[in-house]
């Protein structure tokens, strides 16, 4: 890898992130929180100095005019370390407002990776900080690098490698001839849905500030709320509005772009992945509603509202709650846990293993069973009538294997540290899947990760990054060849 290219690309992303760090100052000025201005200016200046320092320290960086011929390995490096450094930079305002460095990093990482786990126990904090907390989720939902590709000319051509290094999912989807146009189209859909949700929530009785923060958090699959009670206490109409947008946060934005441009919602159901996603949400929600009606004695309307809301929030890896589902019966919690494990669609804001990988896994198993019965049979695995390449099938199996290995290691370590299988299992699944809250009284929907060991917090921080970066960039870091640099 060319060190000068890495330094140039990395410094470029950090320089523009320094501008992003100034945006919460607008909220600080609006709410007359002048004491909050300095932390964000300090973080921005620090980011700018790092960007300038990289270009000065690495020889040849200042001579580079474009990164059009950036390689895939270099793109993986830039994307991975841009996300890691974005988490570090995002934590600076928290530190300057009194958080410990580890707690600040945990909260910032949770925001930027759209996980939704929190160490907060005191919600009496400045609105500017809550705005930053929500805004980092919104940035992370579609992807920082995807945003830069969409708006910055420096990333216009090199964006292809960077886009596919960041885009979540087992397939490489682009639906316009130029990656820059694809990134811009995705952000238009994303921003448009966010604006629509803000308007609907405001007119449904939510305050303007909460409408913005909750829209940022729901469309991104983030789930960090400025309220200690999350969505508890809001009207059913607000819960249904958020259910709708969380559902689409977990659906492919590529597919939504086609549906919007053609003004035809039937386009969505032509996708096998969306059909599986849709019917899984409907069936699990109805089963959960039946369980709440029979076992928790909710009335029919409450059962339907809370079941669809909480299934949508967990399958999209958002992490809000409309009730404290830690108090639900065993069957209800098991249904919710299945939604958390299932995950969202590829090319969405949601996390988890991704539905497309589950579909491919079952089709691979079916094909292998067919070969056992008919050794000479030729199986051709298809998605939406298109053959899936052997390379993608192999990558899918590798990803799933490493995903569960990573999960097992994290569960084992946390169980040894915390002496709690509930915290270990649900905490790992929640953070590796970027879903946020776990189960139980400690890290449940109304709980906090604050009381956990520093070692557990650090493990969960790694889980969050690995879940957001889709594991492969993380695994590449352990390859010796990856660290071979040249000028």
C-alpha positions in Angstrom: 0.0 0.0 0.0 1.2 3.5 -0.8 1.6 5.4 2.4 1.3 8.8 0.7 -2.1 7.8 -0.8 -3.3 6.6 2.6 -2.2 9.8 4.4 -3.8 12.0 1.7 -7.1 10.1 1.8 -7.2 9.8 5.5 -6.3 13.5 6.1 -9.0 14.5 3.6 -11.8 12.6 5.5 -10.6 13.9 8.8 -10.4 17.5 7.5 -14.1 17.4 6.4 -15.1 15.7 9.7 -13.6 18.7 11.4 -16.4 20.8 9.7 -19.0 18.3 10.9 -17.9 18.9 14.5 -18.9 22.5 14.2 -22.6 21.9 13.4 -23.8 21.3 17.0 -22.7 24.9 17.7 -25.8 26.0 15.9 -27.9 24.1 18.5 -25.8 25.6 21.3 -26.4 29.1 20.0 -30.2 28.5 19.5 -30.6 27.2 23.1 -28.2 29.8 24.6 -25.7 27.1 25.8 -22.6 29.1 25.2 -20.5 26.9 27.4 -21.0 24.1 24.9 -19.3 26.0 22.0 -15.7 25.6 23.2 -15.8 21.7 23.3 -16.9 21.5 19.7 -14.5 24.1 18.5 -11.7 22.4 20.4 -12.6 19.0 18.8 -12.7 20.6 15.3 -9.4 22.3 15.7 -7.8 19.1 16.9 -9.2 17.2 13.9 -7.9 19.9 11.5 -4.4 19.8 13.1 -4.3 16.0 12.7 -5.3 16.4 9.0 -2.6 19.0 8.4 0.0 17.1 10.5 -0.5 13.9 8.3 0.1 15.8 5.1 3.3 17.4 6.6 4.7 14.2 8.2 4.2 11.8 5.3 6.5 12.6 2.4 4.9 12.9 -1.0 1.4 13.5 0.3 1.3 17.2 -0.7 2.2 16.3 -4.3 -0.9 14.1 -4.7 -3.7 15.9 -6.7 -6.3 13.0 -6.8 -6.8 9.5 -5.6 -8.5 8.2 -8.7 -6.4 5.0 -8.8 -6.8 4.0 -5.2 -6.6 0.3 -4.6 -9.1 -1.9 -2.8 -6.7 -2.6 0.1 -6.0 1.1 0.4 -9.7 1.9 0.4 -10.3 -0.7 3.2 -7.5 1.0 5.2 -8.9 4.5 4.7 -12.5 3.5 5.5 -11.6 1.5 8.6 -9.3 4.1 10.2 -11.7 7.0 9.2 -14.4 5.3 11.2 -12.1 4.6 14.1 -10.8 8.1 14.2 -14.3 9.5 13.8 -15.3 7.7 17.0 -12.3 9.2 18.7 -13.0 12.7 17.5 -16.7 12.4 18.3 -15.8 11.6 21.9 -13.8 14.8 22.5 -16.9 17.0 23.3 -18.1 14.3 25.8 -14.7 14.4 27.5 -14.6 18.2 27.7 -18.1 18.1 29.2 -17.1 15.9 32.1 -17.3 12.3 30.8 -14.4 9.8 31.5 -12.4 9.0 28.4 -13.7 5.4 28.2 -17.3 6.4 28.8 -17.0 9.2 26.2 -15.5 6.8 23.7 -18.3 4.3 24.4 -21.1 6.9 23.9 -19.4 8.4 20.8 -18.8 4.9 19.3 -22.4 3.9 20.0 -23.6 7.0 18.2 -21.3 6.9 15.1 -21.9 3.2 14.6 -25.6 3.6 15.2 -25.6 1.0 17.9 -27.7 2.8 20.5 -26.1 1.4 23.7 -25.6 4.1 26.3 -23.7 4.7 29.6 -25.9 7.6 30.5 -27.7 7.5 33.8 -28.1 11.3 34.1 -30.1 12.9 31.2 -29.8 16.4 32.6 -27.3 17.4 29.9 -27.1 20.3 27.4 -29.3 20.1 24.3 -26.3 20.7 22.1 -24.7 17.5 23.4 -27.9 15.5 22.8 -28.1 17.0 19.3 -24.5 15.9 18.7 -25.4 12.4 20.0 -28.3 12.1 17.6 -26.5 13.8 14.7 -23.6 11.3 14.9 -26.1 8.5 14.6 -27.6 10.1 11.5 -24.2 10.5 9.9 -23.3 6.9 10.7 -26.6 5.5 9.4 -25.8 6.1 5.7 -22.1 6.3 6.2 -19.6 9.1 6.6 -17.5 8.1 3.5 -20.7 7.7 1.4 -21.6 11.3 2.3 -18.1 12.5 1.3 -18.4 10.6 -2.0 -21.7 12.3 -2.7 -20.6 15.9 -2.1 -16.8 16.1 -2.5 -15.1 16.2 -6.0 -11.9 14.6 -4.5 -13.8 11.3 -4.0 -15.7 11.4 -7.3 -13.8 8.7 -9.2 -12.0 6.9 -6.3 -15.4 6.6 -4.6 -16.0 3.2 -6.2 -13.4 1.4 -4.0 -14.3 3.5 -0.9 -18.1 3.0 -1.4 -17.9 -0.8 -1.6 -15.4 -0.8 1.4 -18.1 0.9 3.5 -21.4 -0.3 2.0 -23.0 -3.0 4.3 -24.2 -6.3 2.8 -22.9 -9.3 0.9 -23.4 -7.8 -2.6 -22.0 -4.8 -4.4 -25.0 -2.7 -5.5 -24.8 0.4 -7.6 -27.7 1.5 -9.7 -26.3 4.5 -11.5 -23.3 4.5 -13.9 -21.3 6.7 -11.5 -20.7 5.8 -7.8 -20.9 9.5 -6.9 -24.4 9.6 -8.3 -25.3 6.4 -6.5 -24.1 7.9 -3.2 -25.9 11.2 -3.8 -29.2 9.3 -4.7 -29.0 7.2 -1.4 -28.4 10.4 0.6 -31.4 12.1 -1.1 -33.7 9.2 -0.1 -32.2 9.2 3.4 -32.5 12.9 4.0 -35.9 13.1 2.4 -37.3 10.4 4.7 -35.7 12.1 7.7 -37.3 15.4 6.9 -40.7 13.8 6.3 -40.5 12.0 9.7 -39.5 15.3 11.5 -42.6 17.0 10.0 -45.0 14.1 10.9 -43.7 13.8 14.5 -43.9 17.6 15.0 -47.5 17.7 13.8 -48.3 14.7 15.9 -47.5 16.5 19.2 -43.7 15.9 19.7 -41.6 18.9 20.5 -39.4 20.3 17.6 -36.1 19.3 19.3 -37.3 15.7 20.1 -38.7 15.4 16.6 -35.3 16.1 15.1 -33.4 13.9 17.5 -35.8 11.0 17.2 -35.9 11.2 13.5 -32.1 11.2 13.3 -32.0 8.2 15.6 -34.8 6.2 13.9 -33.8 6.6 10.2 -30.2 5.8 11.1 -31.1 2.7 13.0 -29.4 4.4 16.0 -31.9 4.5 18.9 -30.2 6.9 21.3 -33.0 9.2 22.7 -32.6 12.5 24.6 -35.2 11.1 27.0 -34.3 8.6 29.8 -37.6 6.7 29.1 -36.9 6.4 25.3 -40.4 6.4 23.6 -42.4 5.4 26.7 -45.3 7.7 27.2 -45.8 8.9 23.7 -49.1 8.5 21.9 -49.9 5.5 19.7 -49.9 7.7 16.6 -46.3 8.8 17.2 -45.3 5.1 17.9 -46.8 4.0 14.6 -45.1 6.9 12.7 -41.8 5.8 14.1 -42.6 2.1 13.4 -43.1 3.0 9.7 -39.7 4.9 9.5 -37.8 2.3 11.5 -39.1 -0.4 9.2 -37.8 1.4 6.2 -34.5 2.2 7.9 -34.0 -1.6 7.9 -35.0 -1.9 4.2 -32.6 -1.4 1.3 -32.2 2.2 0.4 -31.3 1.1 -3.2 -34.6 -0.5 -3.5 -36.4 2.4 -1.9 -34.7 4.7 -4.5 -36.2 2.7 -7.3 -39.7 2.7 -5.7 -39.6 6.5 -5.2 -38.3 7.3 -8.7 -40.9 5.0 -10.3 -43.6 6.0 -7.8 -44.5 2.3 -7.6 -44.4 0.6 -4.1 -44.8 -2.8 -5.9 -41.1 -2.5 -6.9 -40.3 -3.3 -3.2 -42.0 -6.7 -3.3 -40.1 -7.8 -6.4 -37.1 -8.1 -4.2 -36.8 -11.5 -2.5 -34.9 -10.0 0.4 -37.6 -7.3 1.0 -40.4 -10.0 0.9 -38.6 -12.1 3.6 -38.0 -8.9 5.6 -41.6 -7.8 5.3 -43.2 -11.1 6.2 -40.8 -11.8 9.0 -41.7 -8.5 10.7 -45.5 -9.1 10.2 -45.4 -12.7 11.4 -43.2 -12.1 14.4 -45.1 -9.0 15.3 -48.5 -10.8 15.2 -47.1 -13.7 17.2 -45.8 -11.2 19.8 -49.1 -9.4 19.9 -50.8 -12.7 20.6 -48.3 -13.4 23.4 -48.8 -9.9 24.9 -52.6 -10.2 24.7 -52.6 -13.7 26.3 -49.7 -13.6 28.7 -49.3 -9.9 29.6 -53.0 -9.0 29.4 -52.6 -6.1 27.1 -55.7 -5.0 25.2 -55.7 -5.7 21.4 -54.7 -2.2 20.3 -51.8 -1.9 22.8 -50.7 -5.5 21.8 -50.5 -4.6 18.1 -48.8 -1.2 18.7 -46.1 -2.4 21.1 -45.4 -5.6 19.2 -44.9 -3.9 15.8 -43.0 -1.0 17.3 -40.5 -3.2 19.3 -40.0 -5.8 16.6 -39.3 -3.0 14.0 -36.9 -1.3 16.4 -34.9 -4.5 17.0 -34.9 -6.0 13.5 -33.7 -2.6 12.2 -31.1 -2.4 15.0 -32.6 0.9 16.2 -33.0 0.1 19.9 -35.9 2.3 21.0 -38.5 0.9 23.4 -42.2 1.8 23.9 -42.4 -0.2 27.1 -39.9 -1.9 29.3 -39.8 -5.2 27.5 -37.4 -6.6 30.0 -40.5 -7.2 32.2 -42.3 -9.2 29.5 -42.8 -13.0 29.7 -40.3 -15.4 28.4 -42.1 -16.2 25.0 -42.4 -12.4 24.2 -38.7 -11.8 24.9 -37.7 -14.8 22.9 -39.6 -13.4 19.9 -37.9 -10.1 20.3 -34.5 -11.8 20.5 -35.2 -13.6 17.2 -35.8 -10.2 15.6 -32.5 -8.9 17.0 -30.6 -11.9 15.6 -32.3 -11.8 12.2 -31.0 -8.4 11.2 -32.0 -5.9 8.5 -31.6 -5.8 4.7 -28.3 -5.2 2.8 -27.7 -1.5 1.9 -29.8 -0.3 4.7 -29.1 1.7 7.9 -29.7 -1.4 10.0 -27.2 -3.8 11.4 -27.1 -7.5 12.3 -26.1 -10.4 10.2 -28.3 -9.2 7.3 -31.3 -11.0 5.8 -29.6 -11.6 2.5 -26.9 -13.7 4.2 -29.6 -15.8 5.9 -31.3 -16.3 2.6 -28.1 -17.3 0.9 -27.2 -19.6 3.8 -30.5 -21.5 3.6 -30.1 -21.8 -0.2 -26.6 -23.1 0.1 -27.8 -25.7 2.7 -30.6 -26.7 0.3 -28.2 -27.0 -2.6 -25.8 -29.2 -0.6 -28.6 -31.5 0.5 -29.7 -31.8 -3.1 -26.1 -32.9 -4.1 -26.2 -35.6 -1.4 -29.3 -37.1 -2.9 -28.3 -36.4 -6.5 -24.5 -36.2 -6.8 -24.6 -35.3 -10.5 -27.1 -32.5 -10.1 -25.9 -28.9 -11.0 -27.3 -26.3 -8.5 -27.5 -22.7 -9.4 -28.3 -20.4 -6.5 -30.3 -17.4 -7.6 -31.6 -14.2 -5.9 -34.3 -12.3 -7.8 -33.7 -14.6 -10.9 -30.0 -13.6 -11.0 -27.3 -16.2 -10.4 -25.1 -15.5 -7.3 -21.4 -15.9 -8.0 -19.4 -18.5 -6.2 -17.2 -15.7 -4.8 -20.1 -14.1 -3.1 -21.3 -17.5 -1.7 -17.9 -18.2 -0.3 -17.6 -14.8 1.2 -21.1 -15.2 2.8 -20.1 -18.5 4.4 -16.8 -17.0 5.6 -18.6 -13.9 7.0 -21.2 -16.0 8.9 -18.5 -18.3 10.3 -16.3 -15.4 11.5 -19.4 -13.5 12.8 -20.4 -16.3 15.1 -16.7 -16.9 16.2 -16.4 -13.3 17.1 -19.8 -13.5 18.9 -18.7 -16.6 20.9 -15.3 -15.0 21.9 -17.1 -11.8 23.1 -19.7 -13.7 25.0 -17.1 -15.9 26.7 -15.0 -12.9 27.7 -17.9 -10.8 29.0 -19.4 -13.8 30.9 -16.1 -14.3 32.7 -15.8 -10.6 33.5 -19.4 -9.8 34.5 -20.4 -13.2 35.8 -23.7 -12.9 33.9 -24.8 -14.9 30.9 -27.7 -12.5 30.2 -25.3 -9.5 30.0 -22.8 -11.5 28.0 -25.2 -13.0 25.4 -27.7 -10.2 24.9 -25.0 -7.5 25.3 -22.8 -9.1 22.6 -25.7 -9.7 20.2 -26.9 -6.1 20.7 -23.5 -4.5 20.2 -22.1 -6.7 17.5 -25.5 -6.3 15.7 -25.6 -2.5 16.4 -29.0 -3.0 18.1 -28.3 -1.2 21.4 -30.1 -2.4 24.5 -29.9 -6.0 25.7 -32.1 -7.8 28.2 -32.3 -7.9 31.9 -32.3 -5.2 34.6 -28.7 -3.9 33.9 -28.5 -3.4 30.1 -32.2 -3.7 29.3 -34.2 -1.1 27.4 -34.3 1.3 30.3 -30.9 0.3 31.7 -27.4 1.5 31.1 -23.9 0.1 30.4 -22.4 2.5 32.9 -22.0 -0.1 35.8 -20.1 -2.6 33.6 -16.4 -3.3 34.0 -14.1 -1.1 31.9 -12.9 -4.3 30.1 -16.5 -5.1 29.2 -17.0 -1.7 27.8 -13.9 -1.9 25.7 -15.0 -5.3 24.3 -18.4 -3.9 23.4 -16.7 -0.8 21.8 -14.8 -3.3 19.5 -18.0 -5.2 18.9 -19.7 -1.9 17.8 -17.0 -1.1 15.3 -16.8 -4.6 13.9 -20.6 -4.7 13.5 -20.7 -1.4 11.6 -17.6 -2.2 9.4 -19.1 -5.6 8.5 -16.3 -7.6 10.0 -14.2 -8.0 6.8 -12.2 -4.7 7.2 -11.5 -5.7 10.8 -10.2 -9.2 9.8 -8.0 -7.7 7.1 -6.1 -5.8 9.8 -4.7 -9.1 11.1 -3.2 -10.0 7.7 0.6 -9.4 7.6 0.5 -8.4 3.9 -2.0 -5.6 4.8 0.7 -3.7 6.7 3.2 -3.6 3.8 3.7 0.1 3.0 5.6 1.9 0.3 6.0 5.5 -0.6 
